[in-house]
Amino acid sequence: MSWILIFLGGGLGSLVRYGFSVAALRVYSGNFPLGTFISNALSCLILVIIAHLIHDKANTEEWVRPLILVGFCGGFSTFSTFSNETVHLISTGNSVLAVVNILVSLATGIGIVYYFRP
């Protein structure tokens, strides 16, 4: 049953990530991959909030972890797109922005998880 929940959560997370990317392109025309950054940061925040809410709770519904933590957050965040967009920035001469993307994305994701961890 867990694999079905992971499948459903991952699909939903991917659709939400796509929506953020489309919306970011409509409101932001710069080179920084804003949609991916927002998706990854929000995914970290959702993951750590849900993990905090269910931390040490024996009565946590069994569907929460596979559906939300593994599926949704896994589909909503995207290391492959982050990597591809960073390489694209480098290959188009935006090396400084690529480094900014790497540093800001990692610092934000790790910072969110560290600060809000249970």
N, C-alpha and C positions, 0 to 999 in steps of 0.2 A: 504493500500500500504506500510506503514512503516514496517510492520512485514515481508514482502518479502525482503525489503532492509536489515533489521536486519539479516534475515536468510542468505542472500547472503554474506553480510559482515562478519558475524560470521564464515561461512564456509571457506571463503577465509583467514581470520585471523588465523583460526585453522590450515589450510594447511601450511601457512607461518611459524607458530610456530613449527609445526612438522618438517619442513625443517631446521629451525634453530637448533632444537634438534639433528637431524641426523648429520648436519654439525659439530656441537660442539663435538659430540662423535667421529667424524673422526679426528679432529685436537687436541682434548684435552682428555687425559686419566685419569685425576685426579678425585677425589671424589666430588669436588664442582660441583653443578648442573648448569654449565655454560650456557647451551642452554636456560633453563628456566629464568635465570637471565637476559640474553641478550634480550629475548623476552619481559619480563616484563618491562625492562628499555626502550626499543625502543617503546613499546606500550604507555608508559607514555609520551615519547617525541612526538610521532605522535599525541596523543590526545591533548596535550597542544598546539602544533603548529597549528593544525587545529582549535582548540577552539579560539586561538589567532587570526587567520586569519578571522574567521567568527564573532568574538566578535562585538556586536553592529552594525552589518551590516544587515539592513532590507531586502536587496535584496539577501541574502544567499539562495541558492537553498535548497528546503525543503528536498532533499534526502541526504544531507551531514551528518546531525546529525545521522539519523538512520543507514545509510550505513557505515560510517567511525567511528564516535565516539562511537556509541553503538555496532554495529555489528563487524566491523573489530577489533577495539581495545579490545572489549570484548572477541573475539575469539583468538586474538593474545596474550593477557595476560592470565595468569593462576594462580589463587590463589590456586586452588585445587592441581595442580601439585607441586607448591612451598611447600605447606603444606605436601604433601605426601613425597616429597624428603627430607624435613627437618626431618620428623619422621623417614625415612629410615636412615638418617645420625645418628640420636640418637640411633636407635636400632642396628646399626652396630658398635657402640662404637666411633663414630665420633662426640661426643657432642660439642666439641669446634668448629668444622667446621659447625655444625648445628647453633650454636649461631652466628658465623660469617655470615652465609647465611642469617639469619634473620635480623641482624643489617645492613649488606651491602645492602640487597635487599630493606628493608624499607627506609633506608637513601637515597638510590639512587632514588627510585620511588618518594618519597615525595620531595626530593631535586629538581628533574627535574620539577615536577609540580609546586613547589613553585617558583623556579627561572624563569621559562618561562611562568608563568601564565599571562593572559591578565590584 
